[in-house]
Amino acid sequence: MASSHWKLILLRRAIAGASRRVSAYSSHESLISRSPSCSVLRRWFSSSHCDGKSSILSPAEFHVSSGPSFMRGAVFWEPNKPLVLEEFHMPRPKVNEVLIRTKACGVCHSDLHVIKGELPFASPCVVGHEITGEVVEHGPLSDSKIVERFPIGSQVVGAFIMPCGSCFFCSRGQDDLCESFFAYNRAKGTLYDGETRLFLRNSGKPVFMYSMGGLAEYCVVPAHGLTNLPESLPYTESAILGCAVFTAYGAMAHAAAVRPGDTIAVIGIGGVGSSCVQIAKAFGASEIIAVDVQDAKLEKAKLLGATETVNARNEDAVAKIREITGGRGVDIAVEALGRSQTFSQCFHSVRDGGKAVMIGLTLSGAKGEIDINHLVRRQIKVIGSYGGRARQDLPKLVKLAEKGIFDLKSAVSRKCKMEEAADAYAELDKGNIVGRAVVEIM
C-alpha cells in the first residue's frame, strides 16, 4: 500500500509538471510559430510545435528540452589565480527571476578587485556583472507582469545592482541601496533567498555569484535588474550599459546632479571614467576635464567629449584643474579609479561649495584623508556613489544609446571569447585596456 501511495503521488506530480509545461508553451506558441528560428526557440519548451511530439523531462533538463543540461562558467577559486572554465548544472530561476542565455559580459575592475583578493567575496564564485542576453525561462510563480515584460526570446540587458523591489530603499526608489542586494549578494554571494543558483556538474558543489555571475553561458537575474534591449542595439557593446555606463549615470544624475553649464573633472579614464565623460557631455556640462596618466586614454577621452586633458604623471593635476578654471576649481570632480591619491585630488579640485563624487572601489579597508577645516569652511560636499537605479535608470541608458547620444561602439575597445577572459583581466590589471573590454559568450 505504501508503494502504491508514493507511485500515485509521483504520477500526480508528473501530470502537474506536464500541465505547467504545456501552459508555458501555449503562452508563447504564437511567438515560436512566427519565428524563423522555430526549431531553436522551440527547444525551451516541453513539446514540439512542428512534429507534435511531447515528452516529460528530468528535473535537470526541464527548461532545455533537446538542448544542453549543463553550461560553462568562469570560476574564481582563490586570489591571484587565473579564472578557470568549469561545467555547471543548468541554473534554475526561482520566483520573479529570469534565466538568461548570456550573449556578452563586460570586463570590469570590480571583478579584478575580487580576483586579486582586494575585495572580500565568497569563493569559489563566478564573476562578471554587466551582461546582455536572451530570456529563456521564468521562475515558477513569477508575477505575470514580469512574464509579459520579458517574454521568452526577448533581448535584455542586466544591471549589476539587482534590486529586490520591496525593501526599505527599493520602496523609496533608491534601488542603488537595495538592502537585499548588499545583505545577500555582496555579503554572501547568493540571491535573495540566501541560495546560489550555481552548482558544479561533476561534484554538485555550490558556487557563489558576483551579482548574477554573468561570465557564464547562462545566468539567473532578479527581474527588477533587467530592462529590454531593442534589436537596433548590439549585444556585445550594450553589455557595458549594466555597469560602466550605469555607474557613471548614477554618479552624474543622482550624486552630482549635473546641470547644464557645470564644469566637471573626471579623474581616472577607464571604462567607468570614460563613460562619465560621455554622460557629462550628454547632460550639457560646459567644461569636461579628463585626468589620467596614460596619453592613449586621454586621447580617447577627447573623442568622447572631454574639452581638456591633464596627464597627472607629468603635471600637478589639482593645480592644472584650477588653472583651467581660472583658479576657482570645478563644480564637480569625479574620482573613478579608487586610490588614496586620486581621492585627495578629487577633493581638492572642486570649488568652494562644490561636489567631490567618489565612485572608484579600492582595497578593502583603504582610507582617504580630508582636511576637515577646508571641508567645513568651504562647504565641500563629499559624496559616495556605487551605481544607478536599475528600474529608473537602465531604460534611460538604453534610450541614450539607441539615439546615439551615448556612443557604445567607441566606448568598447576590445572583444574576446570566454576562453580568453582570464587574459583580458590580466591585461586590465596591467592598464593595457583603453575603454572597456567585453567577453562575447554565445
N, C-alpha and C positions, 0 to 999 in steps of 0.2 A: 504493500500500500504506500509506504514512504517513497519507494522508487517511482511509482505511478504519479504520486503527488508532485514530485520535482519535475518529472517529464512534462506534466501539464503546465507547470509554471514556466518552464523553458519554452514550451510551444507558444504560450501566450505572449512572452517577451519577443519571440521571433516574429510573431504576427504583428505586434505593435510596432516593432522596429521597421518591418517591411512597409507598414502603413505610413509611417513618418517619411520614409524614403520616397514612396510614391507621391505623397503630398508635396515634398520638396521638389520632386521632378516636375509635377504638374504646374507648380507656380512659375517655372522657368521654361516650360515646354516651347512656348512661342519664341522665346529668345533663341533656343537651340535651333529650331527649325528654320529660323531666318538667317542663321549664321553660316558663312561659307566654310567655317571650320567646324562643322557639325560634329564630326567624329571626335575632335579634340575636346570640345566643350562637354560632349555627352559623357565622357569618361568619369565626370564628377558625380554622376547620378547612378542609382542602383538598377535602372532598366534602360534598354537601348531603344531610342526613338526610331532608328532605321530598321532594325531586324526584329523588333518586337519581343526579344528575349529578356528575361529578368533572372536575377539571382540574389540570394541573401549572402551578404559579405561577412567575413570575420570582423571583429571589432577593430583590428589594426588596419583594415582596408576599407572601412565604412565609406570614406569620402573619396576614395581613389579607385573605384571600380575599373579594372583593366589598366590602371595606372600604377605608379610606384607605391609601395607600402613603407618606404623609407626615403630619407633625404640626406644631404650632406650639409655640414656647417663648420665654420672656422672656430676652433676652441682655444681659448686662453687657459693654459693649465697652471703655469707659475710665472712669476715675474722674470722679465728679460729673456724669455724663451720664445722662439717663433710660434706663431699660430699653427695649429695642426688641423687639417681637414679630417673630420670624423663623420661616421654614419649614425643617423638617428632614426628612431621610430618616427613616423609622421606625426607632427604635433596636432593636438585636438583642441579646438576652441571651446570655451565654455560660454555661459550666458552673456550676451552683449559683447562678445568677442568675435573677431573675424580672422579666418585663415587666409593668408596672402601667399600667392606664388610670387616670390621675390624676383624682381627684374633687375634692380640696381641698388647699391648701397654705398654711401659716401664714406670716405676715409677721413676720420676726424681726430683732432688732437686729444679729445676726451678719451677716446678708446686707447690712444697711445699712453696716456697717463695711467690707465688701468694695466696695460700690458707691461709697463715699466715698474709697476708696483707703487707708483706715486699717489694714486688714489685707491684707498682700500675698497675692495669689492669682493663679493663671494666668488669662489672659484671651485671647480672649473666653470667657465661661462662662455657663452657665445657673445662676442662683441658686435658692434655695428648698430647704428641707431638712427640713420636717416635713409629711408627706403621708399622705393616705388614698387608697385606690383599689381597683380590681378586677383580679385576676390574669387575664392574657390569654395568657401564654406562658411556658414554662420553657426555659432554655437547654439545648442538646443535651448529653447525657451527665450531666445533673444527677442527684444522689442520689435514689433512689426515695422515700426518706423525706420529702424536700423536696416532691416532687410530691404525695405523699399528704397532707402537712400543708397545702399551699396548692393545692388543685385549681383548675383553670380555672373562673373565675366567682366565686371566693371573695373576700370582703371583707377588706382588710388595712390595717394602719397601720404606717408605717415610722419607725424611729429615725434621727436624724441621724448618730450614731456607728454605722457599719455594720460589725460585727466580722467578721473573716475566719474566725474559729473555730478556727484552728490555730497561730497564732503563740505566742511565749513567754507573753504575757499572757493571750491568749484561752484557752490550755490550762489556765490557773490561775483561770479565771472572771472575770478582770479585763478585760471587753470594752471598758471605757472607756479603756483604754490600748493598744488594738489597734495593733500595730506596722504592719500593712499599711495601716490607715486613715490614719495620720499620714504614713507614708513615701510613699504613692501619692496618696491623695485630697487630703489637706490640703497636701502639698508639691508635687504635680504636677497636680492636678485630674483624675485618672484613676481608674479602678477597678484591681483588684489584679493585672492582667496588664500594667499600665503603659499602657493604652489607654483613650481615651474611647469612649463609645457614641453620641456625638452628632456628626452631620455635616450641614452646611447643604445644603439641597436645591438651591440654584441653583449652588453652586460646589464642593460636596463638602468644603469647608474644615472641619477638626475644631474642635469647640467643647468646652471643658472643663466639668467637672461639680463644683459645690459640693455635697458629699455626692452624692445621686442626681440633682441638677439637677431638683428637683421642681416648679419653676414652669413646667411644660410639660404638654401633653396626655397624654403617655406618658413613663414613666421606667423605667430599669433599676436594680434594687436587689439587692445580695447578699442571699440568702435569710435569712442569720442576722440581718439587720437588720429583719426583719418579724415581726409576730405577727397572728393572726386577730382580726378585728373583728366582734363579734356584730351581727346585724341590728337589735338594740334600740338601738344607738348610732348617731347621725347621722354621716355622712361629714364634714360641714363642721366642726362643733365638735370632733370627735375628732382632727382633724389636729394639734391642739396637744399631744396626748399624746406626739408624736415628738420635741419639743424643749422647749417651755416647761415642761411637766409632767415630762418625762423628766429635764431638767436639775435641776429642783427636787427631784425624788425622789433623784437621785444625791447631791445635797448633803446632804439630810436623813438618808437611810438609810445612806450609806457614809462620807462625810466627817465629818458632825456626829454620826452615830449617836444621833439624838434618842431620848430615853427619856421615858415618861410623867412629867409634872411638871416638865420642863425649862422654863426661861424663855428666850425667843428674841426677838431683834430682827432684823428684815428691813429692810435699807437699800436703797431703790430699788424702787418698787412698779409695775413694768411687767408684761409678760407672764410673765416668769420669777419676779419677786419676788412677784407676787400668787399664783402657783402655790405658792411656798414657804409663804405664809401658810396656804393650804388643806392642804398636806401636813403642816405643823407641827400644825395642828388635828387632823388625822386620826391623828397619832402621839401625841396626848394632851398636848401642851405646855400648861402651866398659864397661861402669860402669853405673848402674842404682840404685840410692839410693832412697828408699821409706821412707817417713816420715809420721807418724800418731801418734795418742795417744792410739790406740787400738791394742793390740797384735794380735788379730784374723785377723785384716785387713793386718797387716804386714806379718803374716804368709802366707796369701793368695797372697800377692804381690810377695813373694819368688817363689811361684808356677808358677806365671805368667811371671817371668823373672827378678825380682829385684836381684841385686848382693849384696846389703847391705840394712839393715833396721835401722831406728832410731825411737825410741819411744820418742816423744817430751815431754811427760808427765814426763819422768824420767831423761832426759838429755837435754842440750842446743843443739837444732837442728843445728844451724849455726856452732857452734864450732865443733860438731861431723862431719858435712859435710866437713869442712875444714881439719879436722884431717884425714879423709878417703882419701882426695885428696892431701895429702902432704902439707897442708897449703894454697893451691892456691885457692880452690873453684871450682865449676863445670863450664863446658862450658855453660850449660843451666839449669836453675831452672824453674819449672812449679808450679804455685800456683793453686790448683784445689778445694779449699774449700770456699773462699770468706769471709775472715776475715782480719781485720787490722793487727793482729799479724802475720798471715801467709803471708800476703802481704810483711811485713817487713822482715820476714825470707827468703822469696824468693829473695828479692832484695839483701840481704847481703850474700847470699850463693854462688853467682856467682863470677867467677874470673874476673880480670881486662879485659875489652873488651867483657865480657860475656853477655848473654841474660837472662833477667828475664821475663817470659811469664805469664801473668795473665789471667786465664780463669774462675775463680770462681765468680759467682754472689753473691751479698750480699744485705743487707738492703739498700733501696733507699736513696741516699744522703750520704752514708758512705764514709769516706776519708781514704786514706793510705798515710803515711808520708815517705818522701825520703830525705836523706842527699844530698843536691844539689851539694856541693863541691865534694863528693865522686862520684856522677853520672858524673860530668863534667870531673874531673881529671882522673878517671879510665875508662872512656868511656863505662859505663854500658848502655845497651840498655833495656829499659822497654817497653814491647810490649803487647797490649791487643789482645785477640783472642776470638771470640764468637763462631765460628764453622767452618765447612768445606765449600766447594763449591759443591753444590749438583750435578750439571751436570758433573763436572770433577771428584769429589772425591767419590761419592756414588758408582758408578760402580767399582772403585778400591777396596773399602772396601768389597764389595760383593766377589770379586775375592780373597782377602786375607782370608776371612772366608771360601770360598769354597775350597781353597788349604790347609786349616788347619793352616795357618800362624798366623791368629788371632783365638784364642780358644773361641768361643762363649759360649759353654756349661760351661766352667769353670768361665766365667765372670758373668753368671746368677746364683744367689744364692737362689732365692725364686720365686715361681709361685703362683698365686692366681686367683680367679674368680672376675668378675666385682663387685659382691655384697660385696667383701672383700677389694675393692680398698681403701676405707676410712681408714681401719685398716692398710693397707700397708703404707699409707702416715704417719700415726701416728707412726708406727714402724721406718720409715725412720727418722722422727723428733727426735726420741729417740736415733738414732745412732745404731739401732739394726740390720740393714741390711748390711751384708758384701757383697760387689759387687753390683749387680743390681737385683731389683725385677721386675717381668713382670706380667701384668694382661692378662690372657687368656680370650678372649671375645667370639669367635664363632668358 
